[in-house]
Amino acid sequence: MQPLNLCYFSATATEIPSLSEGMRLGLDQGLPLAIHARTQVQLFDRSRQKAFVRELLRAEVVIISLHGGKASFPAFDLLHEELAKIESEKQPLIHIQPTSGDEDSIEAAREFSTEFGSPEWDLIKRYLQYGGAQNFHQLLVHLHQRLHGGDWAVLAPRPLPDDGIYHPDFSGTPVLAEYLAQRVDPAKVTVGLWFYQTYWTNNNLAFVDSLIRSIEARGANVIPVFHLRYKDAERGNRGADDVVADYFMNGDTPRIDVLINPLMFSMTLAAPAFKHLLPRLGVPVIQAMTCSAPYAQWLESVQGLPTMDVSYSAAQPEFDGALITVPVATREQEAIDPLTGALLAKYMPIQERVDKVVRLAINWGRLGRIPVAERKIAIVFHHYPPRNDRIGCAAGLDSFASVSTLLTRMREQGYSIDHDFPEKDELAHTLLEKMTCDQRWLPMDQMAARAEAKAGAELYQGWHAELPEPIRTKMVEDWGTMPGQLFVHNDQLHFAGVLNGNVFLTIQPPRGYLEQIDKVLHDLYLSPPHHYLAQYRWIRDVFQADAVMHIGKHGSLEWLPGKALGLSGQCYPDLAIMELPNIYPYIINDPGEGTQAKRRSYCCIIDHLTPAFTNADLYDDLAKVQTLVADYSDARAEDPAKVEILRPMIWEAVAAANLDQDLDLSEQQALADFDGFLEKLHAYVEELGDTMINDGLHTLGLAPAEERLVEFVVQLTRLANGEVPSLRESLVMAMGCDYDDVIDNRGKHQARFGNRSGGEVLRAAHEQGLALVRRLAEFDFRPEALSDLCGEMLSHLAEADRARVQATLDYIARTLVPNIRLCSEELDAALAACAGRFVKPGPSGAPSRGQADILPTGRNFYSVDPNKIPSPAAWEVGVRLGDALIERYLGETGKYPDSIGILVYGTVTMRTRGDDLAEILYLMGLKPVWQKGSGNVSGLEVIPLNELGRPRLDVVPRISGFFRDSFPNLVELIDEAARMVAALEEPMDSNLIRRNVFRDLEEYRSEGLSEEEAWREATFRVFGCPPGTYGAGVSELIESKNWQTQEDLGNNYIRYSSHAYGQGSYGKAKPMAYRRQLSRMDLTVKNEDSREYDMMSCTDYYNYYGGMIVAVKTVRGYLPFAVMGDSSDPKRVKIRTTQEEAKHVLRSRLVNPKWISGMKRHGYKGAGDISHVMDIVLGWDATAEVIDDWMYEKIARSYALDPEMQEWMKEVNPFALQNILDKLLEAISRGMWQADAAMEEQLKNAYLEMEGEVEEWSE
């Protein structure tokens, strides 16, 4: 009898043992079978994929079992092509087995399955779904009977248990009551462990056994449950909600203290009905990852987890609120199955990582069992650079006021705390009185005398001996024999901080960059100092902390060298944090760096609100200019004789304010076309005043109130929030104006604007918005007050206009303000985490960018699924950015750039869902292809040149280390894009990538490279820092003053950044290739998606982007045309040069009395943040030459020489004033600021005075 000829593909290989056993059972009963099976890992190249497709087409039956979508079968495109060539009646019977809950795989099944939706398809689906050897056996019998007949009896699909308890000590699946009675001691921590039913069905349980044994070996209980996560109506199985209710809860009370979760994907993304399941369970969920690569590959890989695992095992589980940890198992390829030809694979435990996860899980689980009065928490303030003005650095957060408030709440809850520091700046000044990490002001013996935490030789030598040997060797090589020299006195290590009952208030130890700057120049993998790891060990072993809390964005621990994700026991973040539960309050608008902390320090994020936002408004000389311009406008209409008097007055005011430099106009040019000049001036000044800035800092748990709340609400409704209209746009429309027209004509008076300028219309709309929200605030934003308010203030509007404004006010009252006020939950969530309770997940992003729906805060935020980037919305913004960039460059130069350097951050990618990536693809002349249903990006499509309307441009991204770690799929996509475009047979002047690649090919060939090697070298376009490291190498040189020329900065940037990423290269050093790219970089760009941050907000901006600019100058001899994209309003993007942006930020924020006043409310922390601005200003000028002399003088007079500011800083943070003066004098000494002699003398005198003051403070 003819055998059944079946081809089978498995994406996971999980069910192959059952298929093989089912085949053996069939052969034993005489069933003729010929099965040809392959797994995903066997189809690793095109030739193998083609060979398998040929086998598929020769088969009678084809079964393709997917895992997570169409992409899990790499030969789908080949199969589609070949099927199109064959008449349908000659095609094999094809069955695509979808992944439960995955829309993409269901769509693939619908598209390719021969009998999709038929009873036959459903029958095959059930055999496969139920799994196990018996069901595979009966499926083979059924298929043979159907195609070839025979007299074998066929049994219907038989479901195996959908869920149950599994324990290696039990022969079957014990009932819950029996198991609890025998194995669960209520006095011990109880760990829940759930895993896929298919692991149980296919006996893929080695790592599950290992977890169970490790948990029990550490004295804890374990309830291990296999289950089906999603309910299937046809199957009638129970789902995750039933499992939680039956196994992990006793009524409304959790039966477990913590849940270990080795499941992939997101439960709530696939089944939104499960959104409340884990919050209802209420215990921490520890993500124990399974690695799809073999152990040897994982161990060697600096990337850690393979590309798809980043999404499946990290990004998606974060949507459920899981705490990301490390891999507990790797998938080992065992042998070729002799019956099917498939490569057998099983998950095998990484015992040391299993033990790590178990220790961490038990520590989280025991938090809730420790009496509050006995619970110990270490609170860590960040401190970089390690100067006394910068203790407690945290973006947008008043870290000291926040911790003071937290300590008060902790004391109220029963924590043993001696003092909660109720007075303003009391906590900051207390830390300054103890040992800090600033070594400039006191000798070590005096620092040691102030230290409350220390470790002697016996302790720290023992700690050092326990480190893995390669780590010990590296640390001794970098820092000398333990304990090294940092913070050592009398053979003891000393640590900063204050012991406060059961709370240790400490400062994160220095990373070591500034202490070993010469080593940083030669070793990008510099280990942390001995002191660094020892301090965390002291926290765990001597202070005996039950948990640690890092305060604010961001520290250094999560940026230490090691794997990107899925860390090993030889990665420094893992060695530092050990198994301490890590709780991390973090600003909601930085999902990228927060995600880094989640994935590399295993923390539970508690996201916090941004500072309140406000309009910059106009002040001092800017306000004077605006008044004169308004007078001029009035005079033209009412008193023409006055016009001639006002013209010189306006120019005099413009010159006095240095606005002529902003506008790049001379007096002669201005007077030659005064109306044109006035229009440009008016538009510019109006835009400055209309810029959104931060108003002070946020304090954990404290919502803005009164006028700050009113301003905040108006800023958050400046753009539309989903379907909720923009308040400002609605009010402009109610004036009878078109919003875009108004924005495009800020400086021009138009009859259609009621003889006002566009800027004046916007100002009027802003004031109306403030008035409406103020009135609503008088009713405490009660929704029931809306009717009366709208009748009172909107009755004059047309019905449609009134409806739009009222819709936004309704949103403000019912949703926005309540969500802002719910930031009180930030403290609740932090304390819940300290008590070992679940913290709800929530979205992240920039709330002012039309994303106010991400509120409330107090959540463990998640970011994005990497497979969905760029999103369709991001594609539209990327196209706008690309068009605006080209238009600006063409307008300035009249030609297309030879090459474009673009800086790509992971954080911005997360906030925007891929604007930068979309722009890169669009500039190259490509667009993404999105899968139906899932929205995943499945490939790239070439935009025809006639449709593109311009050449394809050469783009060279410099990616951040975090982007590399979080988006390996996008690194591959950009690399594929560059190679795809280079291979297009098009005219060189229409395809600049191809032109540049072919130029480089000649050089590589002349160096003796093969054609394939030369092509690969010539097409590298993605560059970044070395694998396992982060940074750009510029800020450390500038902060340490260890540079002489710009070439020093540029060369170090190149050393950090010249590592190529793409096919065949994970960060290989390619310095000459990168220099070649820099040599033709006419244009550079860094996009910013929100005014919540700007180029002066953080050293990273000049470190990465200023570094790129100075690197181009180092190679070419002159600066590139450097610009910054602004997509804070995604529909109306702007391009400014770096010089223009620097002036914009300086005027709207840095020297704005409104911003300074907001910072002054925060005492020591506010002064420290102002001091940090001076660090950044100096860094930008050193790299990109963007600070003019008048700008330095403006900063000096605003910060350092203003008597009121001096007195305030001397009182709250004299170290801040000392640093500001130091940086200003450095700018003069380096020739960056040509200050006059009087100014220099004034600064030197102030500096000498401050040196004395800070020395007195330090003593």
FENGI-V61977 format. One record per helix or strand of 3 or more residues. SS is the DSSP state (A for helix, B for strand). FROM is the first residue (numbers start at 0). TO is the last residue. If there is no record, write none. Layout:
ss:SS from:FROM to:TO
ss:SS from:FROM to:TO
//
This chain:
ss:B from:3 to:9
ss:A from:15 to:27
ss:B from:32 to:38
ss:A from:39 to:41
ss:A from:45 to:57
ss:B from:60 to:64
ss:A from:69 to:71
ss:A from:75 to:82
ss:A from:87 to:89
ss:B from:92 to:96
ss:A from:102 to:111
ss:A from:118 to:129
ss:A from:132 to:147
ss:A from:175 to:182
ss:B from:189 to:195
ss:A from:196 to:200
ss:A from:205 to:216
ss:B from:220 to:226
ss:A from:239 to:247
ss:B from:257 to:260
ss:A from:266 to:269
ss:A from:271 to:273
ss:A from:276 to:280
ss:B from:282 to:290
ss:A from:294 to:299
ss:A from:306 to:317
ss:B from:322 to:335
ss:B from:342 to:348
ss:A from:350 to:366
ss:A from:371 to:373
ss:B from:376 to:380
ss:A from:398 to:412
ss:A from:425 to:432
ss:A from:443 to:449
ss:B from:452 to:454
ss:A from:456 to:465
ss:A from:468 to:478
ss:B from:491 to:494
ss:B from:497 to:499
ss:B from:502 to:506
ss:A from:516 to:519
ss:A from:529 to:540
ss:B from:546 to:550
ss:A from:556 to:558
ss:A from:571 to:576
ss:B from:580 to:586
ss:A from:590 to:600
ss:B from:602 to:607
ss:B from:611 to:614
ss:A from:619 to:637
ss:A from:640 to:655
ss:A from:658 to:662
ss:A from:666 to:671
ss:A from:673 to:688
ss:B from:691 to:694
ss:A from:705 to:715
ss:A from:726 to:733
ss:A from:738 to:743
ss:A from:750 to:752
ss:A from:757 to:777
ss:A from:782 to:792
ss:A from:798 to:833
ss:A from:846 to:848
ss:A from:851 to:853
ss:A from:865 to:867
ss:A from:871 to:892
ss:B from:899 to:903
ss:A from:905 to:911
ss:A from:914 to:923
ss:B from:925 to:929
ss:B from:936 to:941
ss:A from:944 to:947
ss:B from:954 to:958
ss:A from:960 to:965
ss:A from:967 to:981
ss:A from:987 to:989
ss:A from:991 to:1005
ss:A from:1010 to:1018
ss:B from:1021 to:1023
ss:A from:1034 to:1039
ss:A from:1045 to:1056
ss:B from:1058 to:1061
ss:B from:1064 to:1068
ss:A from:1070 to:1078
ss:B from:1082 to:1087
ss:A from:1098 to:1115
ss:B from:1120 to:1125
ss:B from:1133 to:1136
ss:A from:1137 to:1149
ss:A from:1152 to:1159
ss:A from:1162 to:1183
ss:A from:1188 to:1199
ss:A from:1202 to:1211
ss:A from:1213 to:1228
ss:A from:1236 to:1257
//
